[in-house]
Amino acid sequence: MASDNDAESDLTRIASDIQALKEDLARLVDHLKTGATETVSSEASRLYETLTTEGQRQAAALAHSVEEKPLASVLIAFAIGFVGGRILMR
């Protein structure tokens, strides 16, 4: 009879260990999800800031170029508009 009690006790401990492992695994998955979300969010913010800064720098460079050579800028803009209009008409 002692062996039946020992077997039941062992099964109870195994079931308890399995339940604890399930809970630990669930917490680990939640932690990984949260960490991945935070990482993606911070990377997206960093990328947005980089693109914003680069866009502002390019806009300033374009404005400076237009101020230095207004006639050439108008002619280039006209040519781009003309070619773009022809392409869209097809």
C-alpha positions in Angstrom: 0.0 0.0 0.0 2.9 2.4 0.7 3.9 2.1 -3.0 0.4 3.2 -4.1 0.6 6.3 -1.9 4.1 7.0 -3.1 2.9 6.7 -6.7 0.0 9.0 -6.2 2.2 11.5 -4.4 4.7 11.4 -7.3 1.9 11.9 -9.8 0.6 14.8 -7.8 4.0 16.4 -7.7 4.5 15.8 -11.4 1.1 17.4 -12.2 2.0 20.3 -10.0 5.4 20.7 -11.7 3.7 20.6 -15.1 1.2 23.3 -14.1 4.1 25.5 -12.8 5.9 25.0 -16.1 2.8 26.0 -18.0 2.5 29.2 -15.9 6.2 30.0 -16.3 5.9 29.5 -20.1 2.9 31.7 -20.3 4.7 34.5 -18.4 7.7 34.1 -20.6 5.6 34.4 -23.8 3.9 37.5 -22.4 7.3 39.0 -21.5 8.6 38.3 -25.0 5.6 39.8 -26.6 5.9 43.0 -24.5 9.6 43.2 -25.1 9.2 42.7 -28.8 6.4 45.4 -29.0 8.6 47.9 -27.1 11.6 47.2 -29.3 9.5 47.6 -32.5 8.0 50.8 -31.1 11.3 52.3 -30.2 12.8 51.4 -33.6 9.8 52.9 -35.4 10.2 56.1 -33.4 13.9 56.3 -34.1 13.3 55.7 -37.8 10.6 58.4 -37.9 12.9 60.9 -36.3 15.7 60.0 -38.7 13.4 60.4 -41.7 11.9 63.6 -40.4 15.4 65.1 -39.9 16.6 64.0 -43.3 13.5 65.3 -45.0 13.9 68.7 -43.3 17.6 68.7 -44.4 16.7 67.9 -48.0 13.9 70.5 -48.1 16.4 73.1 -46.8 19.0 72.1 -49.4 16.3 72.3 -52.2 15.2 75.7 -51.0 18.8 76.9 -51.0 19.3 75.6 -54.5 16.2 77.3 -55.8 17.3 80.6 -54.2 20.7 80.4 -55.8 19.4 79.4 -59.3 15.8 80.4 -59.7 15.6 80.3 -63.5 17.2 76.9 -63.7 14.9 75.6 -61.0 11.8 76.9 -62.8 13.0 75.3 -66.1 13.8 71.9 -64.4 10.4 72.0 -62.6 8.7 72.7 -66.0 10.5 69.9 -67.7 9.7 67.4 -65.0 6.0 68.5 -65.1 5.9 68.3 -68.9 7.5 64.8 -69.0 5.2 63.6 -66.1 2.1 64.9 -67.9 3.1 63.1 -71.1 3.6 59.9 -69.2 0.3 60.1 -67.4 -1.6 60.9 -70.6 -0.7 57.5 -72.1 
